[in-house]
Amino acid sequence: MEQWLNVQTLIWLFPIIFILHDFEEIVMIEKWMKNHTNIIYEKLPRKMANRVIKQFSMSTAQFSVSVLVIFLFVSFSTYMASQYVNHHSLANIHFFTVSIMVFFLHIFTHIGQSILFRSITPGVITSIFIVFPYCIVLFNSLMTNRIISWNTIFASLPYVILIIPIVLIAHWIGKKAV
């Protein structure tokens, strides 16, 4: 597999894998939220359920705008990682590492939601069958080729939390833009 999936290819697959995953979410989110509001209130504490409903109750168009905003970050981190591998300007592997770590951890939120709600949730299918294998292969390749190390991962880990405001702002932009 390594012969046809070099590091550059794997890095540039990130925006494509991201879009495949988010298309599943875009297609499902509006209808799923409408059909599962009662279950969300049954399974979650009232305050948490209110936050989830408020955060994710948006039209397909609004959610698409949110995904576009996040896609811009994904694309920029991909470009910087590609530059890092080629030793060019705007090179930075840490932003990419943080983005990939968030994407990887995001898989488990989908799996947890599906277990909690006993339902196929938006994003769970691509999380299991596309995102998880991609992230494993990508991390393995980045580490094998010494582009990142465990030190890079540990140094980037605290910054994962900084992605949350970006996602919240993206959702806000989506709701305001459409």
Secondary structure as GFF3:
##gff-version 3
##sequence-region A 1 178
A	DSSP	alpha_helix	7	43	.	.	.	ID=ss1
A	DSSP	alpha_helix	46	56	.	.	.	ID=ss2
A	DSSP	alpha_helix	60	85	.	.	.	ID=ss3
A	DSSP	alpha_helix	94	117	.	.	.	ID=ss4
A	DSSP	alpha_helix	124	126	.	.	.	ID=ss5
A	DSSP	pi_helix	127	131	.	.	.	ID=ss6
A	DSSP	alpha_helix	132	144	.	.	.	ID=ss7
A	DSSP	alpha_helix	150	156	.	.	.	ID=ss8
A	DSSP	three_ten_helix	157	162	.	.	.	ID=ss9
A	DSSP	alpha_helix	163	177	.	.	.	ID=ss10
###
